[in-house]
Amino acid sequence: MLNMSRRQFFKVTGATLTGSSLTLLGAAPSPALAEVRQYKLARMKVTRNTCPYCSVACGVLLYSLGDGAKNATATVMHVEGDPDHPVNRGTLCPKGAGLLDFINSPNRLKHPEYRAAGSDKWQQISWDDAYDRIAKLMKADRDANFIQKNEKGETVNRWLTTGMLAASATSNEVAYITHKVIRSLGALGFDNQARF
Ligand code: SF4
C-alpha cells in the first residue's frame, strides 16, 4: 500500500497534472523551467546624470520605468555608476551608491520655497515667481553696488556683493555658459560644485 501523507499526495498529483497539461498544450516543462529569467532592467529607460553629493562629480546611470505607457508614471528604480564616465569608470562610493534613497525620499525638496522676512515658515512658490524674485534682487543689488572704476581710475567693472554656486549635475557646456553669464554681470564670486 502506498504510504503517503496528505501533503505529499497533493504535491505529487499537482506536479503530475501540471506536467501532463503542459505537455498536452505542446509546452515541455523542463525547457520552460530552464529558461533564463529576463534581465529586470532591460525595458527601462537609462538617463545619464552626475552624483550631486561632492565635487568628484561621478557619472551615474538612472534606470526608470519607461516603456512609454501613458498610464505609467516613470519612477527611478535603480542607480549605478556609469562605466563610460571618465571620472569614476562605473564605480560609486557608499554615498553615491545610496542615491536611490535620496531620489525617492519623501523629504526631498522638489520645488522652490520662500521664507518672508521675520517669518518662521517656508512657503512653496512657482519657478516663475522664484526666477522673478531672484532677478529683481540681483538687479537691485548690482545697481547699488557695481564698481566701475577703482581708486586709481582704472576700469574694473566688478560686482562683489553677490556670488553664485552652480550645481554639479551640469554638462561642460552648461557649466561654460553659466560661467560666461555670471562673469558678464561682473560677479567675481563664482564656483561650481563639480570640477571636471
Ligand atoms: S559617488 Fe561619492 S565620490 Fe562620487 S561624486 Fe558621489 S559622493 Fe562624490
Residues whose N, C-alpha, C, O or C-beta is under 5 A from the ligand:
A	BS01	SF4	C51 Y53 C54 V56 A57 C58 L92 C93 K95 G96
